[in-house]
């Protein structure tokens, strides 16, 4: 059986509250969430999506700011982009 393309791929990233002035090229930013409508991805194909911003200050030494997005596509279970722990 041949692998099929992932259709209607959407990536949603609930941005950490500690990130201000966020910029996410190609995404819609609303309510602290960056959403990319990627479309179709062929088997093995990837996209690089970026978010940048400024860490809210003051911030204590050793503070970790964690971020995790969710990938959705037709007929597939939602998948986190990584394991933040």
JOJO-V351020 format. One record per backbone hydrogen bond with DSSP energy under -0.5 kcal/mol. NH is the residue of the N-H (numbers start at 1). CO is the residue of the C=O. E is the energy in kcal/mol with one decimal. If there is no record, write none. Layout:
<<NH CO E> <NH CO E>>
This chain:
<<6 41 -2.9> <7 5 -0.6> <9 39 -3.5> <10 72 -2.7> <11 36 -2.3> <12 70 -2.5> <13 34 -2.8> <14 12 -0.5> <14 68 -0.6> <15 13 -0.9> <15 32 -2.5> <19 16 -2.0> <20 18 -0.6> <20 54 -3.2> <23 52 -2.9> <27 24 -2.4> <28 35 -2.7> <29 27 -0.6> <30 28 -0.6> <30 33 -2.3> <33 30 -1.5> <34 13 -2.7> <35 28 -2.3> <35 33 -0.5> <36 11 -2.6> <38 9 -1.9> <38 36 -0.9> <39 9 -1.6> <41 6 -2.3> <45 42 -2.5> <49 47 -0.6> <52 23 -2.5> <54 20 -2.9> <56 18 -3.4> <63 60 -1.9> <66 64 -0.7> <70 12 -2.7> <71 79 -3.1> <72 10 -3.1> <73 76 -0.5> <74 7 -2.3> <76 73 -2.0> <79 71 -2.3> <81 69 -2.4> <84 82 -0.7>>
